[in-house]
Amino acid sequence: MLRTMSTYFVRTLRDDPADAEVQSHKLLVRAGYIRRTAPGIYTWLPLGLRVMRKVEAVVREEMDRMGGQEVLFPALLPAEPYKATERWDEYGPTLFKLKDRREGDYLLAPTHEEMFTLLVKDLYSSYKDLPLTLYQIQTKYRDEARPRAGLIRGREFVMKDAYSFDLDEEGLDASYLAERATYQAIFTRLGLEYVIVSAMSGPMGGSRSEEFLHPSPIGEDTFVRSPGGYAANAEAVTTPAPEALPTEGLPEAVVLDTPDSTTIAALVERANALHPRADRPWQASDTLKNVVVALTHPHGERELLVVGLPGDREVDMKRLEASVSPAEVEMATPEDLAAHPELVPGYIGPRVIGPNSPQRVVDEDGIATGSVRYLLDPRVVDGTAWITGADEVDRHVFGLVKGRDFGADGTIEAAEVREGDPAPDGSGPLHLERGIEIGHIFQLGRKYAQALGLTVLDENGKSRVVTMGSYGIGVSRVLAALAESTCDEQGLSWPAQVAPFDVHVVATGKDADVLDTARELSEQLDAAGLDVIHDDRRKVSAGVKFADAELIGIPITLVVGRGLANGVVEVRTRATGERREVPVAEAVGTVTALHRSLLGQEA
């Protein structure tokens, strides 16, 4: 296809948009690929749509190759299926909810598990119909509190979501591995580096879960890797618990004055100044901090929770959110604390919370009430002694022993993961990196099929609940990740397989021979099967044309200019910056061969 810059619907910008933080966002706007409509919502312009369609084509080809069948659901959906699976409430404020004129509840879908489940229920009834994999490429919606980084985290985005349906776990395992291999093929074809990491399932539910992360300093996800091959999202890292220690013979706990010690740093300073010990100075790791947070459960109930962890660690809110999902979490407010006078800010200790509180009551069903729930970091094991709050201002307990002096309602993964922490599988120290989530695969199991009644008859005529998998790729996010990973100071630099055009023909100067030759070469390249954008603008300087070519980022630029007097044109490779002059008669062949080379094809 041949297009001309004089008629193509594109306007480039010299300045970065004011709201853009990352390079991909800045350049996609400046180069005329997208335009902001509202926070986290973008209009796709012709250049952007061409890239999007090429990314979709790769996804679609690989999904079809593995046996997937494409369908398309509406984005506007009735609420009833989501209420049946409880996700109407579990999704919380990120779910776009609306009512029609008859006061019926609807939503803009963030994912389509329920609808795929109901579709298969409607049409299939026998084990002979399985296994089955269906997928769609559709616009999704999430009411993000803080949209950021352009297409990386938006309120409207394009996603490929696929679902597998199997009779048993063996079939689910096979479907999961097939989809996993397909994702590897997709990202390899797109030229996008990825790391597969263990992950949390979150509101999706299910058992096994893995993310495909593109390593990037702008990524919102922190993930870890070890020399021995362990890889996980930081949210999914489990803490190796030390061995429990004997409690016999340990000194009794003692309450000591620690004035003005509402922070760990101040506590350590006061402890060393007022209550030094002989063997070594007190340090933050000797203290037990108790952090009060507030959970809001899907049906609106608010619950306080105290998280106890070593004082040299901070609470990682994303890890905490993953651990308490689907509840939402925030730091407790002064009003929350005022409702629990036993919680003395800065001096909270274990003895008035959880199972240690004299107010704790456990009914015949095992439900505990009367005190705030208390969960501990796995490092806080029986036999470890701590400095912690004494539940009164300016005083702390020294030598409070877990398992002897206090207990907890359980453990929780909420502490930050740090560089050098041991891998849970013993494969070495952890290294932290940032990444952009570009894909996520889940073994859902029977959660949705059970809730929505998806069953088939097996070979014995007995009704069996189908087991499912869910597999997502953020198509628009992949586009942004590609833009981010391949751009430079001059602009975008698309891989050949997704570039909006194959070659950018630039005519410089006003000479008729230059303009005519550029047009003729553009037509010949078009006839050779390449997608061509021809910069035929007559009143635009060569400098502006070159700047636009680098900003837009087409893989090959063919320059027709002063060299034409000597019978040559210049071929530029955007990614490498390589330039070479070739005779006009060889230009089409040279560009065609270069294009095939960039695609990894033989000439």
N, C-alpha and C positions, 0 to 999 in steps of 0.2 A: 504494500500500500504506500502511495506517495502522498505526502502532505507538504504544504508550504507554510513557512513561518508568517508570511504576510496575511494568510487567511486562517491560520490555526488559532483556536481559542486558548491563548496562553499569554500572560503578561508576567514578566519576571520583575522582581523587586531588588533594589540595591541594599536595602536595610533589613535587619532582622526584625520580625514581629515582636512587639513589646512583651507579649505573654509567653514567648518561647524560651525554654530552659536548656534544651539539648539540641545537638547539631541536626539530628534527623528532622525534628520539628521545624527548626529554623529554615532548613534547606528545602523541605517539601513545600513550605509556604512560599518561600522566595522564588523557587523554580517553577511555581505554577501548577503543582500537583494537587494541592488541597487548599481550601479556604475555611477559616473558622466561622461556624454558624452560631454556636453558643459554647459555654464551657464544656469540653469533652465531646463536642459534636462538630463534625466537619462535612463540608460539601466536597465531593470528589469531582475534580476537573478532568478533561480528556486525558492528559498525560498520566494522572494518578490512576484513572480507571484502566488504562492499558496495562500498567504494571500489575494492578490488582487481578485483572483477568488472566494474565500469564501465570501469576502465583496460583490462582485457582485451578488453572489448567493442569499444572504439575500435580497438585493435590488430587484432582479428579482422575487423572490418568492412573496414578498409583493406587487410589482407592478402587477403581474399576478393575485394575490388574489383580488385586487380591480378592476379588469376588464381591466387593460391596456394590449395593444397588442404590441409586440416588433417588430421593424423594424431596419434597419441599413442603414444609408446614408454614402456616401463617405466623407472623411475629406477634399478633394480637390474639390472646388465648383466653378461654374461660377459666375462672378461678377454681372450679370444682375439683378437677384432677389434682391440682396443687394443694388444695385443702385436704384431699384424701391422703396424700403422702406427708402432710404437715409442713410442706415447704412454703406454703403461703405465709406461715408465721416464722419458720426457721430462717428464711432469707432476711428477715428484718427490714430495715429501711433501704437496703440496696435494691429491693424489688419495686419496680414501677407498677403501681396499682391504680386502677381507674374504674369508674362506673359508667354504664350506658344510661340512656334516658329512662330506662325502666328500673334503675338502681341495681342492675346486675353487676356482679364483680368480675373484672377482667384484669389482665396483666400484660405487660410487654415482656416477652420471654427472655430470661437470662440463659436458660438451657431448656431442652425439650424432652427430657427423660419420660415424663408422664405421657406426652403425646405419642412418642414412638411406641411406648408400652401399649397404649390403648389401640393404636393402629394394628399392631400385630395381634392383639386379642380379638379385634374385630374380624380379621381375615384368616387366622391360622388356628387350628385346633388339634393337630396331630404331631407326634414326634417325628413323623416322616417329613414334615415341613422344615425341620431344623437340621443343621445350624443355619442361621440367617444373619447377615450383616446389612444394615441400612444406614445411609448417611445423607446429610444435606449440607449445603453451604448457604448460610442464612445470616441476616442481620440480627444481633442480640442487643439487649439493653440491661444496664445496671446503673442504678443511681449512686454513682461514686461520690463520696463526700468531698474528695479532693482530686478531681481529674488532673493528670500531669503528663508531661513529656509527650504532648501531642497524641499520636496514635497508640502510644505504649499503654496508657491507662485512660480510656475514654468512657463515656456513658453509652455511646452507640458504637458497635464494632462488628466486624464480619468474622464469622467463625465456621469452621467445619466441625460438625459433631456427628459421630457415628455411634451405633449401638449394635452389640452382638446379642444374639438370643440362642441359648443352648439348653439341652435337657439336663446336663449334669456338670459337675465341677471339672471333669476331664475335658469336656467340650469347651467350657469357659477358658480353661488354661490355653487350649489350642488357639482359640479366637484371639485371646489377649496377646499371645506371642506373635501371631500373624499380623495383628495391628501394630505391634511394637516394631516389627521388621519393616512394615510399610512406612512408618514414621521415619525410620532411619533412611530409607530410600528417598523419601520426599525431601528431607533436609539436606541430604547429600547432593541431590540433583539441584537444589536451590543454591548450593555453595555456602550454606549457613552452618557454622560450627555449632555443635551441640554437646551437652553432657546429660546423660540419663541419671537421675537421682531419685532416691526413695522420697516419698512425699506423704503428706496428710490428705485424707479424703475430704475433710470439711463438710459443708452442707450436702455434698453429693452422696455421702455415705459409702458403704462398701468396705472391702478388706484391702487387697493389694492396690497400691497407687504409686505411680511414678510420673515425674515431670521431665520434660525435655527443656533444658535451660540453655540459652545462648549466652556464653560468658561475655559480660560487658560491664564497664564501670558505672553505667547509668542504670543498671538493672535494679529492680525493687526487691528481688529475692536474694537472700544470702544462702549460699550453699557451701558444703564442705567436701573435701576430698582427702584421702589418706594415701601414703605411698603403696599400701597394700591393696588398693582398689575400692575401698569404701567410698560411697558418694551419696549424699542426702541433702535435701533442703534443710536449712538450719532448724526449721520448725519441727522436723521429723527426727532430729538427732536424739537418741536416748543416752542418758548419763550412766556410765558404768558405776555402780554403787560399790563403795569400799566394803570390805568385810566388817561385820559387827565386832565390837570389842567387848571384853568383860566389864561389867560395872562394879564388881566387887572390889573393895579396897580403895575406891576413889574418894577424895576428900568431899565432905559435905558442901553443898552450895551455900554461898554467903552473899547477903545483900550489902552493897557498899555505896557510899556517896560518889556520884559522878556529876557534879554540877554542870549545867549548860552543855549537855552531851546529847543533843537531839540528832546529830549526824554520826555516821560511822567514823569519820575522820576525827571529830571532836572526842568521841568515846575512846578511841585508841590513844589519843594524846593524853586525856585525863587518866586513863588506866595506867599508862606508863609513868605519869607524873605522881599520881597519888597512891597507886597500888602496884608497884613494880614487882616482877618476879625474878627469881635468881637465874634461871636457865637461859632465858632469852626475852627480848621485848615482846609485849603484846603487839599483834598486827590485825589487820582487818579480817583475815581468814579465821581468827579466833572468835569472832563475834557472830551472833545469829540475828540477822535483821528480820523483822516481821512486817511485811508490806500489806496494807489493807486495800483491796480492790472491790469494786461493785460489779456484780453480774446482772445483766438484764436478760431473762430467759424469753424464749419465743412468745409465750403468752403474756408477757409483760411483768412477771414477778421480778422484783429486785432483791438480790441476796448479797450480803457482804461475805467476803472470803479473805482469809489471811494466808499469805504465802510466806513460809519461813525458808530462808536460804542463807548461805554463808555471806558475811558482810563484805567480802571482796568481790562479790558478784552483783550485777544489776539484774532486775527483772527485764526480760525481753518481751515486750507487749505482744509481738507477733507470735512468739512461741506460746505465751499464755493464752492468747486468743485461740490458737489451734488446739490447745489442750482442753479448753472449756466450750468449744463449739458444740451446738449452734448458739450458745449464749453470747451476748456482746459484753465487752469488758471495758471498764474505765477506772481510773483511780478514785477511791472513795472521797466523797465531798465532806466539808466540815459538818454539813447537816447529817450525813451518814454517821460520822463519828459521834456527834452529839447524841444520837439515839442509842449509843452504846457507851455509857460512861466508863465501863471497865477498860475500854481501849484508850490509853493515855498517849497521845501523839508524841512520838520520839522516845517513848519508854515502854512500848508494848512488849510483853513477854508471853510465853506459852501457857502460863499457869491459870489464865482466866479465859482461855479460848479452847475450842475443840473439845475433845474428851477430857481435858484437864479441868474444865470449869465445873464448879459445884452446881451450876445452874443447868448442866447438861441432863436431859431426860431422854431415854430411849424407850419407845413404845413397843408393844408386842410384835409389831411388824418390822422392827429394827430401824424405824425412822427416828433420827436424832433431832431434838429441838432444844431450845433454851440457851444455846451458845453459838457463837460464830464458828463456821466450819474452818478447820485448820489443816492445810496441806503443806508438806515439806519437800524441799529439794532432796533427791535421792542420796546426796552426799551426807546428809544428816542422818547417820545410822546409830543404832544402839551402842552405847558405850562412849560416844563422843561428848566432850564437855565444852560448854560455850559461855561466853559473856552475852547476856541478853537483857531485855527490859525487865524491870521489877514491878511494872504496872503502877508506878508512882513517880512523880516528877523528881528529876535529879538523882535517880537511883537505878542501879543495874544489879543483876544477879551474876556472880562469878562462879563458874564451875557447875552450871546446871547441866545435868547429864541426861541425854536422850535414852529412853528405856528405863531409867530409874526415877527421874524427877518429872518427866513429861512424855507425852505421846502425841499422836496426831491422827487425823481421820484418813490419812493416806499420803501418797507422794504425788508430785506434779512436775512436769517438765516446763519450767518457766524461766529458769536462769539463762543468762546469755551464754552462748557458745563462744569460746575464745580460741585464738590462734594457738596451736600446740596442745589443745586438749586431746586426751586419748580417744581414738576411734572406738565405738562400742564393740566392734568385732575384734579388737586387738591388733588391727592392721597398721598401727603407727599413729603418729601425731596428725591432727587435723589441720588442713590449710583452708582458710576462708577466702571465698571469692564472691563476686556479685554476678547476677545473671538475669536475663529477661526470659520469663516463661513463654515459650512458643508452642508447647504442647503438653497435654496431661492425659494420662490413661488410667482407668479405674476398673477394678473388678467389683461391680456393684452387687453381685450376688442376687438375692431374691427380694430386696427391699421394695422395689417399685412393682415387681410382678405380684408380690404378696398383697401389697396395699391396693392394687388395681385389679386383682383377680385374673392375671394372665396365667392360664394353665393349658396344658395339652394332654392328650391321652397317650400313655406310653405303649410299648409293644404288648403289654398285658391288659390293656384297656383301663388302666388306673390313671386317675388325674394326677398330674405332676406340675408343680409350680416351676416356671421357666427361670433360669438363671441368666443374668445379663452382665454385659460390660459396656462402659462408656468411654469414648475416645474423642478428645477435642484438640483442634489446632486453631490458634488465633491467626486467621489469614491476614487481617489488616495489621496485626502486631508483627507478624513475620515480615511484612513489607517494610515496616518502620525499622525492624532489627537489621534488615538488609541495607537500608539506607544509612543507618548509624554505623554499621561495621565497614562499609566500603567508601564512605565519603572522605573528602580531604578539605583543605582550607579553601579551595576554589569552588567546591560544590559537590554534587552527587556523582556517583560513579557506579552505575548499575552493572551487575553481572549480565552477560549476554543473554542468558536464558529468561530473564524477566524484564529487560530494558524495554521502554515503550516503543523505541525504534531501534533498528539494527545499525543504521548509519546516519550521520548528520552531515549533510553537504552544505558547506559554507562558501558562498561567493563573495569575494572581497574586491572592493573597487567598483567603478562605474563603467568600465570598459565593456562594450557589447560582446566581444569575444568571450570574456570571463563569464558574463551572465548567461550567454547562450551555451557555453560548454558545461557550466554547472547544471543547467536545466537538462541538457542532453544526457549527462552522466547520471543524474537523478532518475531519469526515465529508464536508462539502461539497467541501473541497479534494481529498480522496481520490477522491470521485466525479468531480471534474474531471480526474482523471488524474495528480495529483501524488503523490509519495511524501512522507508526512507522519509526523513524530514529534511526539507530543502529550505535553507535560509536565503530567500530571494528578496529580502527587504532592501529597497534601493536607497533609502535615505538614512540608513543606519551605518555607522562607522564599523570598520573591521574590528576595532578593539571591543566594541559592544557585542558584536557577533561572536567573537571568540570567548568573551566572558560569559555570554549566555550559553554557548555550547558546553563550556566546562561546568556551569551551574546546573544545567539540565542533565548532564551526565550520560549521554549516549555512548556506548562502548567505542565506536569508531567515528572519527571525524575526517571527512574528505574536504580539503581546502583547495579551492580553485582561485588563484590570485596571480601575483606577479610572475610566478614560475611558469605560467602558461606561455609567456613569450619565448621560453626555452623548451617548450613542449612537455613540461612536467607539472604534476600536481602533488600535493602533500597528503600523506595518510598518517593520521595521528591515532594512537591507542590511548584511550582515556585512563585506564587503570595504571599503566606503566609510565605514561608520558613519552613513550617512544615516538619519534617522528622520522619519516623517510619520504624521499621524493621518488616518484615513479613516472614513467612516460604515460601520457594521457591514454594511449591505446591499451595500456596494461592496468589501468586504474580499476576497472570493474572486476577483472580477474583477481587482482591483489586484494581488494576489499572483500570479495566473496570468500577467498581462501582464508583471510584473516578472521572473518566472521565464523567460519566453520571451526577454525582453530580455537577461538574463544569459547565455542560451544563444546569443545572436546571431541569434535568429530574429525575423521580423517579427511584430508583434502582430496 
